[in-house]
Amino acid sequence: MADEALRSFLRPALTHVHKRDSGARASIVLTVRTQAPGVRLPVAMIAQHPDHVDLVLQERSSPLSINRRAITLGVVVDGRWSKAVIPFNAILRFVDQDAGFALDFAPEDLSAPSIEAEAKVIDLAAYRRLGT
């Protein structure tokens, strides 16, 4: 739960960074799990970094958009621009080098069953028959 609260910091922090002067964005480093659900990275980047990769936010000219669940940014692999989508829950580390600030996040356990997977469906008609 504390990890979730810390992750809620990412959106306003990245929005603030996005609005900074152009040279300031180079101080932000995100460590991302490349195999996390929802992550979209170039195949070559995943091949080079199968577990996690450090992304350095650079230059105001690189595309960057932020919504409530993910950030979308431009990455350069082998000299070519590609679009990357990074859900906030795939971020393992956020570093603002200018501020001397870092946040580490525990990776989500992808093997643990979700609450929805454990829920049982109850037939309302069968429940009513039991009561009468």
N, C-alpha and C positions, 0 to 999 in steps of 0.2 A: 504494500500500500504506500509506503514511503517512496518507493521507486516510481510509482505512478504519479505521485505529487511532484517529484523532481522532474519527471518527463514533461509535466504541464508547463514547466519553465521554458522548454525549448522553443515553443512557438513564439512567445513574445520576445525572447532573446534573439532568435533568428530574424524576426521582423525588424527589430531595432538595428541589427547588424546590416540588414538589407538597405536601410535608410541612411547609413553612415556615408561619409565621403568615400570616394572610389578606392583609395589605397588601403582603407582600413579592413576590408573584407579578407585580405590575405592572412589575417591573424586568427581566423577561425578554422579549426580542424575538427572534423567529425569522423569517428571510427564507426564503421557500419558493418553489420553482419551481412555478407553477400548472399547467403542462402535463406534469409528470413522471408516469411510470407509477405508478398506485396512489393518486395524490392525488385526494381528493374534497372539493371546495369548492362553495359555492353558485354557481350560474350567474352571478348578478349580480356576484359578487366576481371571477370569472374574466374577465367582460366588462370590468370596470373595470381589472383588472390582468392582462393576457394573458400576461406573461412571469414575473413574480414579485410577491410581496406580502409585506409585513411584518406579522406577527401578534404582537400584544402580549398576553402572558398576564396576565389581570386577575382579580381577586377569586376567592376560594376557592369562591364559589357557582357559577362557570362550570364545566361538566363537563370533566374532564380524566382520561384514562386512558392508561396507557403499557404497551405490550407489547414484545417483542423486535424488532419490525420497524417499528412506527409509534406515533404518538400520536394519540389521538382527543380532540377538544376542541369546545367550543361556541363558535361565532362569531356575532356579530350583524351582519346586513346589512339595511339599510333598516328597522331597529327590530325585526327578527324573528330569533329564535334558530334556528340551523342547526347540524347536525353536520358537522364537518370531520375528515378522516382524512389524516394527513401521514406518509408513510413517511420514515424517517430519511435515506434517500439522496436525498430531495427537498429537504432543508434545505441552503441555501447559506450561512447565517450564523446563529450562536448568540451572543447578547449577554446577559450578566448585568450590568446597569447598576450594581447595588449593589456588586458585586465588582470592577467596572472590568475585566471580562474579556470577550474576544470570540474566537470561532473562525470562520474563513472556510474554506469547503470548495469544492473545484473541482467544477464541475458535471460529472456523468457524461456522456460522449459517447454520446447515444442512437443515433447513426448507426454506431458501431463494431460490428462483428459480435461476438457473444458467443462464448465458448469452445464452448458447445453447438452453435452454428450452424456452426462450423468442423469439428466432429468428423465423422469418416466412419464409417459403419456397415459392419462387415465381416461377411460371411456366414460363419459358422463351418464349415458344410459345404463351402463352396468352398475354405476355407483347408485343411481336412483333405485334400481331393482333391489339392491342390498338393504336400502332404507325402508322398503315397504313390506 
